[in-house]
Amino acid sequence: MITRRTVLASLAATLAAPALASPKTPSGIMELAYSDHSPRNMLDIYRPEGPGPFPAILDIHGGGFLTGDKRDLRVPRQVLDRGIAVVRMNYRLSSQSRWPAQQDDVLSAAAFLQKHGKDLGLVTDRIALGGRSAGAFLAVSAALSMVQAGWSPAAVVNFYGPMDFGSMDADMARLDLKVTRPPADSAQSVESLLVGYAVGDRRKEATAMGPVGRLAMMAEGVRLPPLMIRHGIRDNIVSAHQAEHLRTAWHRVDPLTPIDFQLLPDEGHGTAAFGGDKVLGDLASFLARYLVPVMSG
C-alpha cells in the first residue's frame, strides 16, 4: 500500500536529482534528467510562444507498462495555443522494475518540475498530470499520491486507461467485442507483469493498488482535482467500464469536483479521434479552464 511516508521518501530522493543540463532546441528543452534511478528518467518540455511563465501538463505515454517512449506522444498545438506547456516523460518499464517504480518516476518528475519549474519558465503550482492507457493509470495513481501528500496537481486527464486491474476481465466480458489481448488475470498480462503476480490469484490486492481501490479507501470529503476522462466504447483492450468505475469512485470521494466525462461511441483503444481536433480541443479547453485563469505573472 502506498502511504504518505513512501510518497515523501520518493520526493526526498527526487530533490537530490542531477543538476539541470540539457541543450535547448528551437522546439523545446530535450532529454532533461529528472532523476538518476534509470537512464529512462528523462523529460522534454515544449513551451508556447511568449515570455511565460506557463502552466503545464505532464503527459505520460502508454505501452502496457512494458513498451513505449515519450517521443510516441504528439505535442498538441491546441494546448500550446492556449498558453500551456507540454512536458513529456519516460519512466522505468516493467521489464526494468516492478510497481511502484513507475509511479515513483511520475512523482519524481512532478517534484522536479515543482523545484526547477521557475527556471524552466513554468508556473510550478499549475501543473496537471495526464496520460494515455498505461500512462493514464500512472497519471491518476500519482495524482492520488500527491493529494495524500498535500500537494495536489491542478488537474488530471485520463485517456482510455485501466483503473482497476481486478475487474478488467469481468468488464471486458460485459462487452460484445472480440478480445485480442491476454486476460488481465493471467500471469502473462501486462498488468500481472507490472505488479509481479497473476492478477487473478491476488485480485483484492490488484484492485487495492489501483486508483479505484485507493479511492474506495479514501474518506468522503477529500478534495480531489478536476478530472477529464475520454474512452472509446469500442475499446477491446481496456473496457470503457473502467472509465465509469473511476468517475463513480472520484465522485464518491469529492462530489463537488468537476468531472469532464465522455465515452466516444465509435472509437477503440487510442484510435484516430484521440489525436483529432475535437478531443485535443476539448483537452486544451479543460486545461485552460483550470490552469490558465489563475496563473501568475
C-alpha positions, -999 to +999 in steps of 0.1 A: +000+000+000+013+035-009+015+057+021+023+093+027+057+082+040+066+064+008+054+094-013+075+118+007+105+094+006+102+094-032+101+132-033+131+135-010+151+113-033+140+134-063+152+167-047+187+152-049+183+146-087+211+156-111+215+193-119+199+208-150+220+200-180+203+198-214+207+217-247+177+239-256+164+234-291+140+255-311+112+230-304+119+227-267+141+216-239+150+180-247+163+150-227+163+167-193+172+143-165+146+144-136+161+116-116+191+093-116+172+060-109+174+050-146+187+063-180+150+064-189+143+091-163+142+119-190+116+145-199+111+170-227+095+205-223+076+223-251+066+258-242+042+281-260+055+312-277+058+342-254+077+352-223+058+329-198+058+316-172+034+289-184+012+263-166+019+228-179+006+193-184+030+164-176+020+139-203+027+102-198+029+076-226+012+042-228+025+009-239+012-016-214+039-006-189+062-027-210+070-006-240+066+030-253+085+062-253+077+099-247+085+105-284+054+085-292+033+113-278+020+141-300+026+176-287-009+191-292-008+225-309-042+232-294-027+230-259+003+252-267-020+278-283-039+281-250-007+292-233+000+258-217+034+240-219+036+202-226+061+181-207+066+145-220+083+120-197+097+085-198+096+061-169+110+028-159+093+000-178+080-032-161+109-052-176+132-030-156+114-025-123+081-036-108+054-014-094+055+011-078+087+022-095+067+037-124+046+058-101+077+069-082+091+081-115+060+102-122+062+117-086+099+124-092+092+142-125+064+162-108+086+172-079+115+181-103+092+204-122+080+220-089+116+225-078+131+237-111+099+249-129+106+286-123+140+284-141+123+264-169+096+291-175+068+272-158+042+280-131+051+255-105+017+253-088-002+250-120+008+215-133-016+189-145-010+152-148-023+133-178-017+101-198-029+076-223-037+039-215-009+027-191+002+063-188-033+073-176-031+047-149+002+063-138-011+098-140-042+091-119-022+070-094+004+096-089-022+123-086-038+104-057-005+101-040+001+138-044-033+145-029-025+123+000+009+141+004-008+175+004+004+189-029-024+181-054-020+186-091-041+213-107-060+188-129-059+152-141-065+137-175-073+100-182-074+089-218-086+052-220-066+040-190-071+009-169-082+019-134-089-014-116-068-044-126-090-068-106-122-060-126-107-057-161-117-092-174-152-090-160-157-056-175-145-069-209-169-099-207-198-074-205-190-061-239-198-076-273-163-072-286-136-096-298-107-095-274-072-100-287-051-094-256-043-119-228-067-119-199-056-094-172-060-122-147-033-143-164+003-143-153+013-132-189-008-100-189+009-066-188-009-059-156+005-090-139+040-083-152+038-049-137+028-060-102+048-092-102+020-117-096-010-131-115-038-106-110-064-134-109-045-151-080-045-119-058-075-100-071-082-080-040-046-069-038-046-060-075-076-038-070-063-022-039-031-009-056-050+008-084-069+041-085-104+027-080-093+006-050-074+035-035-103+059-039-125+033-021-103+036+009-104+074+010-128+092+032-155+112+017-148+149+016-111+147+005-106+174-021-097+160-055-085+179-086-108+184-117-108+152-138-111+147-176-120+113-190-122+101-226-126+065-235-138+046-266-169+024-263-154+000-289-122-004-269-113-041-268-081-037-248-094-017-218-132-017-213-149+017-211-164+004-179-130+012-163-136+049-170-171+046-154-155+030-123-131+059-120-158+085-124-180+069-098-152+065-073-139+100-078-173+115-074-180+095-042-149+110-025-154+145-038-189+152-052-181+188-059-150+185-081-157+189-118-155+157-140-155+162-178-165+127-189-172+114-224-174+079-239-167+080-277-192+057-294-172+047-324-137+046-310-114+019-298-082+019-279-062+050-289-079+052-323-080+083-345-103+105-326-080+107-297-055+126-319-081+146-337-091+182-334-122+176-313-106+156-285-075+177-284-095+208-285-115+195-255-083+188-237-070+223-244-102+238-231-103+216-200-067+225-191-072+262-198-102+262-175-082+250-145-047+261-153-047+294-171-071+317-152-051+316-120-016+316-135+007+342-121+027+369-139 
